[in-house]
Amino acid sequence: MSELTDVVNSLEIKFARLVQRLNVLEAENTELKKTLLSAEEEIRRNEKQLDSIYEKYESLRLASSLLGSEENRRDTKLKINSLIKEIDQCIAHLTK
């Protein structure tokens, strides 16, 4: 009988430890979920910021090419010549 009591006590102790471990793991899981949500939100903010910065970069690059910066001078001349040809064509169509 004493042996059966020892087995039951041992099982109760193990069960209590398992329940305690389960509680710890559930708390850790909850904390990790919060951290994950926070990280996902930060990633979304960073992606939006990156998109905004890229749009500004493209605008500045275009403005720089239109102002005739040294590295984009050829592209600027080609764009201006293309626009002049289009204007000339429009004028030709209007005079007909």
Contact map, one row per residue, 1 for C-alpha under 8 A:
111110000000000000000000000000000000000000000000000000000000000000000000000000000000000000000000
111111000000000000000000000000000000000000000000000000000000000000000000000000000000000000000000
111111100000000000000000000000000000000000000000000000000000000000000000000000000000000000000000
111111110000000000000000000000000000000000000000000000000000000000000000000000000000000000000000
111111111000000000000000000000000000000000000000000000000000000000000000000000000000000000000000
011111111100000000000000000000000000000000000000000000000000000000000000000000000000000000000000
001111111110000000000000000000000000000000000000000000000000000000000000000000000000000000000000
000111111111000000000000000000000000000000000000000000000000000000000000000000000000000000000000
000011111111100000000000000000000000000000000000000000000000000000000000000000000000000000000000
000001111111110000000000000000000000000000000000000000000000000000000000000000000000000000000000
000000111111111000000000000000000000000000000000000000000000000000000000000000000000000000000000
000000011111111100000000000000000000000000000000000000000000000000000000000000000000000000000000
000000001111111110000000000000000000000000000000000000000000000000000000000000000000000000000000
000000000111111111000000000000000000000000000000000000000000000000000000000000000000000000000000
000000000011111111100000000000000000000000000000000000000000000000000000000000000000000000000000
000000000001111111110000000000000000000000000000000000000000000000000000000000000000000000000000
000000000000111111111000000000000000000000000000000000000000000000000000000000000000000000000000
000000000000011111111100000000000000000000000000000000000000000000000000000000000000000000000000
000000000000001111111110000000000000000000000000000000000000000000000000000000000000000000000000
000000000000000111111111000000000000000000000000000000000000000000000000000000000000000000000000
000000000000000011111111100000000000000000000000000000000000000000000000000000000000000000000000
000000000000000001111111110000000000000000000000000000000000000000000000000000000000000000000000
000000000000000000111111111000000000000000000000000000000000000000000000000000000000000000000000
000000000000000000011111111100000000000000000000000000000000000000000000000000000000000000000000
000000000000000000001111111110000000000000000000000000000000000000000000000000000000000000000000
000000000000000000000111111111000000000000000000000000000000000000000000000000000000000000000000
000000000000000000000011111111100000000000000000000000000000000000000000000000000000000000000000
000000000000000000000001111111110000000000000000000000000000000000000000000000000000000000000000
000000000000000000000000111111111000000000000000000000000000000000000000000000000000000000000000
000000000000000000000000011111111100000000000000000000000000000000000000000000000000000000000000
000000000000000000000000001111111110000000000000000000000000000000000000000000000000000000000000
000000000000000000000000000111111111000000000000000000000000000000000000000000000000000000000000
000000000000000000000000000011111111100000000000000000000000000000000000000000000000000000000000
000000000000000000000000000001111111110000000000000000000000000000000000000000000000000000000000
000000000000000000000000000000111111111000000000000000000000000000000000000000000000000000000000
000000000000000000000000000000011111111100000000000000000000000000000000000000000000000000000000
000000000000000000000000000000001111111110000000000000000000000000000000000000000000000000000000
000000000000000000000000000000000111111111000000000000000000000000000000000000000000000000000000
000000000000000000000000000000000011111111100000000000000000000000000000000000000000000000000000
000000000000000000000000000000000001111111110000000000000000000000000000000000000000000000000000
000000000000000000000000000000000000111111111000000000000000000000000000000000000000000000000000
000000000000000000000000000000000000011111111100000000000000000000000000000000000000000000000000
000000000000000000000000000000000000001111111110000000000000000000000000000000000000000000000000
000000000000000000000000000000000000000111111111000000000000000000000000000000000000000000000000
000000000000000000000000000000000000000011111111100000000000000000000000000000000000000000000000
000000000000000000000000000000000000000001111111110000000000000000000000000000000000000000000000
000000000000000000000000000000000000000000111111111000000000000000000000000000000000000000000000
000000000000000000000000000000000000000000011111111100000000000000000000000000000000000000000000
000000000000000000000000000000000000000000001111111110000000000000000000000000000000000000000000
000000000000000000000000000000000000000000000111111111000000000000000000000000000000000000000000
000000000000000000000000000000000000000000000011111111100000000000000000000000000000000000000000
000000000000000000000000000000000000000000000001111111110000000000000000000000000000000000000000
000000000000000000000000000000000000000000000000111111111000000000000000000000000000000000000000
000000000000000000000000000000000000000000000000011111111100000000000000000000000000000000000000
000000000000000000000000000000000000000000000000001111111110000000000000000000000000000000000000
000000000000000000000000000000000000000000000000000111111111000000000000000000000000000000000000
000000000000000000000000000000000000000000000000000011111111100000000000000000000000000000000000
000000000000000000000000000000000000000000000000000001111111110000000000000000000000000000000000
000000000000000000000000000000000000000000000000000000111111111000000000000000000000000000000000
000000000000000000000000000000000000000000000000000000011111111100000000000000000000000000000000
000000000000000000000000000000000000000000000000000000001111111110000000000000000000000000000000
000000000000000000000000000000000000000000000000000000000111111111000000000000000000000000000000
000000000000000000000000000000000000000000000000000000000011111111100000000000000000000000000000
000000000000000000000000000000000000000000000000000000000001111111111001000000000000000000000000
000000000000000000000000000000000000000000000000000000000000111111111001101100000000000000000000
000000000000000000000000000000000000000000000000000000000000011111111000000100000000000000000000
000000000000000000000000000000000000000000000000000000000000001111111000000100000000000000000000
000000000000000000000000000000000000000000000000000000000000000111111101100100000000000000000000
000000000000000000000000000000000000000000000000000000000000000111111111100000000000000000000000
000000000000000000000000000000000000000000000000000000000000000000011111100000000000000000000000
000000000000000000000000000000000000000000000000000000000000000000001111110000000000000000000000
000000000000000000000000000000000000000000000000000000000000000110011111111100000000000000000000
000000000000000000000000000000000000000000000000000000000000000010011111111110000000000000000000
000000000000000000000000000000000000000000000000000000000000000000000011111111000000000000000000
000000000000000000000000000000000000000000000000000000000000000010000001111111100000000000000000
000000000000000000000000000000000000000000000000000000000000000011110001111111110000000000000000
000000000000000000000000000000000000000000000000000000000000000000000000111111111000000000000000
000000000000000000000000000000000000000000000000000000000000000000000000011111111100000000000000
000000000000000000000000000000000000000000000000000000000000000000000000001111111110000000000000
000000000000000000000000000000000000000000000000000000000000000000000000000111111111000000000000
000000000000000000000000000000000000000000000000000000000000000000000000000011111111100000000000
000000000000000000000000000000000000000000000000000000000000000000000000000001111111110000000000
000000000000000000000000000000000000000000000000000000000000000000000000000000111111111000000000
000000000000000000000000000000000000000000000000000000000000000000000000000000011111111100000000
000000000000000000000000000000000000000000000000000000000000000000000000000000001111111110000000
000000000000000000000000000000000000000000000000000000000000000000000000000000000111111111000000
000000000000000000000000000000000000000000000000000000000000000000000000000000000011111111100000
000000000000000000000000000000000000000000000000000000000000000000000000000000000001111111110000
000000000000000000000000000000000000000000000000000000000000000000000000000000000000111111111000
000000000000000000000000000000000000000000000000000000000000000000000000000000000000011111111100
000000000000000000000000000000000000000000000000000000000000000000000000000000000000001111111110
000000000000000000000000000000000000000000000000000000000000000000000000000000000000000111111111
000000000000000000000000000000000000000000000000000000000000000000000000000000000000000011111111
000000000000000000000000000000000000000000000000000000000000000000000000000000000000000001111111
000000000000000000000000000000000000000000000000000000000000000000000000000000000000000000111111
000000000000000000000000000000000000000000000000000000000000000000000000000000000000000000011111
